[in-house]
Amino acid sequence: STAAPATPLPAAAGVPASASAAASARVRELRGFWAELGLPHGPSLRLARLAASEGTAWSRPDVLRSRLAALRAELPSLPLPLLLSDAPGLLLYRPRRLREKLDALRDLLPAADLLRLVRRAPDMLSRDMAKLEDRLAALGGLEGADAPTLAAEHPRLLREDAAMLRERVAVLRRAFSPTLLRRVPRDRLALLLTFPPDRLSRLEYLSAVYPGVRSHVGDLRLVRMKTHLFRKAYRPRRLTPAKRNALRRTTALGPVRPAAEVPAGANAFREGERQLARWRADLAREIESERRAPRGILGAHSVGRNHPVRRVLPPQTAPPLAAPSRAAPS
């Protein structure tokens, strides 16, 4: 197919026409270089114009070939058109700097498939690793959710602002318990994290004022609902004193936390029964040790009136008082 002619660069004020013609010829040459590598017309023309506007490595085909070879060596399965369209700045990295970026990203997300991650979001390599670490720490505030896996599967979350992520995570922690967060699919959780906090706060409001609506309608549908439709459908209710106090206590205490951690994959009911049996056995041993304690150590006032040990000990009986003797009459 015949390539479309390059659009000539407009001559700037005070620039000779010969200089403008030379720049246009340079753009045509570099566009042909990118077209030989398989890039479409639009991306190849955009990269070729970078040589005229910025210069440096963009105007040197020999440097570009060496950088492309380094990229292909480190990321062999990554399509070149995708990489140069989404993150062309990677070509400005020297091979050593590129390896450092890959190692830093691998340390940040050790369980992630690095090639798949870069294929889905090539711009991750060109971002500041300190900012990525801060955003990942913000996602770690979701108790019960695997933040590294969530970020690896949905790298768009690492493009968000860290402060905004922390605010959204705080709202979701009030709307979900840690147990419920473990049950939410990661795809749905990542989608919820893209909504603003005022939309996510609807879930907390409905849990307190309209119980059961979330399970019937669905969280995603509720946060996507237009504001005027949501206000019309779920008007504020007048809370009773009991519900108002319960809502205040819940807000003051923060997210609901389980009384005891349940191991992953274990049955919560059976784990609770085992912990209850263990507690009963410890209590029986404690009572038995107190019952066998010497009377000199276990005083009469060391246990309460209704304590089991109090009922086991024999009652403290005092010797009868002798009747006062009357003096015989003289």
C-alpha positions in Angstrom: 0.0 0.0 0.0 1.2 3.5 -0.8 1.9 5.6 2.3 0.1 8.9 2.5 2.3 12.0 2.0 3.6 13.6 5.2 2.0 16.9 6.1 4.7 19.6 5.7 5.6 21.5 8.8 4.5 25.1 8.8 7.3 27.6 8.7 7.7 29.5 11.9 8.0 33.2 11.9 11.6 34.2 11.2 12.6 30.6 10.1 13.9 30.4 6.5 11.9 28.2 4.1 15.0 26.0 3.5 15.1 25.1 7.2 11.4 24.2 7.2 11.9 22.1 4.1 14.8 20.3 5.8 12.6 19.6 8.8 9.8 18.2 6.7 12.3 15.9 4.9 13.6 14.7 8.3 10.0 13.9 9.4 9.4 12.0 6.1 12.6 10.0 6.7 11.8 9.1 10.3 8.2 8.3 9.4 9.5 5.8 6.9 11.7 4.3 9.6 8.7 3.8 11.9 6.6 2.5 9.1 9.2 -0.2 8.3 8.8 -1.4 11.9 5.1 -2.0 11.4 3.6 1.1 13.0 0.4 2.6 11.5 0.5 5.9 9.8 -0.8 7.9 12.8 1.7 6.7 15.5 4.6 6.7 13.0 3.9 10.3 12.0 3.6 11.4 15.7 6.9 9.8 16.6 8.6 11.3 13.6 7.4 14.8 14.6 9.0 14.3 18.0 12.4 14.5 16.3 11.5 18.0 15.0 10.1 19.2 18.3 12.4 17.6 20.9 15.3 16.1 19.0 17.7 14.0 21.2 17.3 10.3 20.6 14.1 10.7 18.6 16.1 12.0 15.6 18.7 9.2 15.6 17.6 6.0 14.0 20.8 4.1 15.2 20.0 4.9 18.9 16.3 4.0 18.4 17.3 0.6 16.9 19.5 -0.2 19.9 16.7 0.9 22.4 14.2 -1.2 20.5 16.5 -4.2 20.7 16.8 -3.8 24.4 13.0 -3.5 24.8 12.5 -6.7 22.8 15.1 -8.5 24.8 13.4 -7.6 28.1 9.8 -7.9 26.9 9.8 -10.3 24.0 6.1 -10.9 23.9 5.0 -7.3 24.0 3.6 -6.0 20.7 5.7 -3.1 19.5 2.8 -0.9 18.1 1.0 -1.1 21.5 4.2 -0.2 23.4 5.0 2.8 21.2 1.4 4.0 21.1 0.8 3.9 24.9 4.3 4.5 26.3 6.7 5.9 23.7 8.8 7.4 26.5 10.3 4.0 27.2 12.5 4.4 24.2 14.4 7.2 26.0 15.5 4.7 28.8 18.9 3.2 28.5 19.0 -0.6 28.7 20.3 -0.5 32.3 17.6 2.0 33.4 15.0 -0.2 31.8 16.1 -3.3 33.7 16.0 -1.3 36.9 12.4 -0.3 36.2 11.4 -3.9 35.5 13.1 -5.1 38.7 11.4 -2.4 40.8 8.0 -3.3 39.3 8.7 -7.0 40.0 9.6 -6.2 43.6 6.4 -4.1 44.0 4.1 -6.8 42.6 6.0 -10.1 43.2 3.0 -12.4 42.5 2.0 -10.7 39.3 2.7 -11.8 35.7 5.0 -9.0 34.7 4.7 -9.5 31.0 0.9 -9.6 31.1 0.9 -6.5 33.3 3.1 -4.5 31.0 1.1 -5.7 28.0 -2.1 -4.4 29.6 -0.5 -1.2 30.9 2.8 -0.3 29.3 2.9 3.1 31.0 3.5 1.4 34.4 7.2 1.2 33.5 7.4 4.9 32.8 5.8 6.0 36.1 7.5 6.9 39.4 7.9 3.7 41.4 7.6 5.7 44.7 4.1 6.9 43.7 3.1 3.4 42.6 4.2 2.1 46.0 2.1 4.8 47.8 -1.0 3.9 45.7 -0.5 0.3 46.5 -0.2 1.1 50.2 -3.5 2.9 49.9 -5.2 -0.1 48.4 -3.7 -2.2 51.3 -6.2 -0.5 53.7 -8.9 -2.8 52.4 -9.0 -5.5 55.0 -9.6 -8.9 53.5 -8.7 -7.8 50.0 -5.3 -8.8 48.3 -4.0 -5.4 47.3 -1.1 -6.6 45.1 -3.2 -9.1 43.2 -6.0 -6.5 42.8 -3.5 -3.9 41.4 -1.9 -6.5 39.1 -5.2 -7.5 37.6 -6.5 -4.0 37.4 -3.5 -1.7 36.8 -5.7 1.3 36.1 -6.0 1.6 39.9 -2.3 2.5 40.1 -3.0 5.6 37.9 -5.3 7.1 40.5 -4.2 9.6 43.1 -3.1 8.1 46.4 -5.1 10.5 48.6 -8.3 9.8 46.6 -7.7 6.1 46.8 -7.4 6.3 50.6 -10.7 8.2 50.8 -12.5 5.7 48.7 -11.0 2.8 50.7 -12.1 4.5 53.9 -15.7 4.7 52.6 -15.7 1.1 51.5 -14.4 -0.1 54.9 -17.4 1.5 56.5 -19.8 0.0 54.0 -18.4 -3.5 54.1 -17.1 -5.7 56.9 -13.8 -7.6 56.4 -15.7 -10.8 55.9 -17.9 -9.3 53.1 -14.9 -7.7 51.5 -13.3 -11.2 51.1 -16.5 -12.3 49.2 -16.6 -9.4 46.8 -15.1 -10.4 43.4 -12.0 -8.5 42.6 -13.4 -7.2 39.3 -16.4 -5.7 41.1 -14.2 -4.3 43.9 -11.9 -2.6 41.3 -14.8 -1.1 39.6 -16.2 0.3 42.9 -12.8 1.9 43.5 -13.2 4.0 40.4 -16.3 5.9 41.7 -16.0 9.1 43.7 -16.4 8.9 47.5 -19.8 10.7 47.5 -21.2 7.9 45.3 -19.7 5.1 47.5 -21.1 6.7 50.6 -24.6 5.7 49.3 -23.8 2.1 50.3 -23.2 3.1 54.0 -26.3 5.3 54.0 -28.5 2.5 52.6 -27.2 -0.1 55.1 -28.3 2.1 58.0 -31.5 3.6 56.6 -32.8 1.1 54.0 -31.6 -2.3 55.1 -31.9 -5.0 52.4 -31.9 -2.6 49.5 -28.2 -3.3 48.6 -28.7 -7.0 48.3 -31.9 -6.5 46.3 -30.7 -3.8 43.9 -26.9 -4.3 43.8 -24.1 -2.0 44.8 -22.9 -1.2 41.3 -26.4 -0.2 40.2 -26.8 2.0 43.2 -23.6 3.9 42.8 -24.2 4.3 39.1 -27.7 5.8 39.6 -28.1 9.5 38.8 -28.1 11.7 41.8 -31.6 13.1 41.4 -33.1 9.6 40.9 -31.3 8.3 43.9 -32.5 11.1 46.1 -36.1 10.6 44.9 -36.0 6.8 45.4 -34.3 6.8 48.8 -35.4 9.8 50.7 -33.9 10.4 54.1 -36.0 8.7 56.8 -36.7 9.9 60.3 -34.6 7.5 62.4 -36.0 6.3 65.7 -33.8 7.0 68.8 -32.7 3.3 68.9 -31.6 3.3 65.2 -29.9 6.7 65.6 -27.9 5.5 68.6 -27.0 2.3 66.8 -25.8 4.3 63.8 -23.7 6.6 66.0 -22.1 3.6 67.8 -21.3 2.0 64.4 -19.7 5.2 63.1 -17.7 5.7 66.2 -16.4 2.2 66.4 -15.5 2.1 62.7 -15.7 -1.1 60.5 -17.0 -4.3 62.0 -14.2 -6.6 63.0 -14.6 -10.3 63.7 -14.1 -11.4 67.4 -11.7 -14.1 66.2 -9.9 -14.7 63.0 -11.0 -17.7 60.9 -8.2 -19.4 58.9 -8.6 -19.2 55.2 -10.7 -22.1 53.8 -11.9 -23.1 57.3 -15.6 -23.5 58.2 -16.5 -20.5 60.5 -19.1 -22.5 62.5 -16.7 -25.4 63.2 -13.9 -23.1 64.0 -16.1 -21.3 66.5 -17.1 -24.6 68.1 -13.5 -25.6 68.5 -12.6 -22.3 70.1 -15.6 -22.6 72.5 -14.6 -26.2 73.5 -11.0 -24.9 74.1 -12.3 -22.1 76.2 -14.5 -24.4 78.3 -11.6 -26.8 78.9 -9.3 -23.9 80.1 -12.1 -22.7 82.4 -12.6 -26.2 83.9 -8.8 -26.5 84.5 -8.8 -23.0 86.2 -11.7 -24.0 88.5 -10.1 -27.3 89.4 -6.8 -25.6 90.3 -8.6 -23.1 92.5 -10.6 -25.9 94.2 -7.5 -27.8 95.0 -5.6 -24.7 96.3 -4.7 -24.8 100.1 -7.2 -23.1 102.3 -4.5 -20.8 103.7 -4.0 -19.4 100.2 -7.6 -19.3 99.0 -9.3 -17.2 101.6 -13.0 -16.9 102.2 -13.1 -13.5 100.5 -11.0 -14.3 97.5 -13.9 -15.4 95.3 -17.4 -14.0 94.8 -20.5 -15.4 96.3 -21.7 -17.1 93.1 -18.3 -18.3 91.9 -18.2 -22.1 91.4 -15.2 -22.4 93.7 -17.2 -20.6 96.4 -19.9 -23.2 96.2 -17.4 -26.1 96.4 -15.5 -24.9 99.5 -17.1 -25.9 102.8 -18.7 -23.1 104.7 -16.6 -21.4 107.3 -18.2 -22.2 110.7 -17.2 -20.4 113.8 -17.0 -22.2 117.2 -20.0 -21.6 119.4 -19.6 -18.9 122.0 -19.6 -20.0 125.6 -22.5 -18.7 127.7 -21.4 -16.2 130.3 -21.2 -17.7 133.7 -23.1 -16.2 136.6 -21.3 -15.8 139.9 -22.7 -18.1 142.7 -24.4 -16.2 145.5 -22.3 -15.8 148.6 
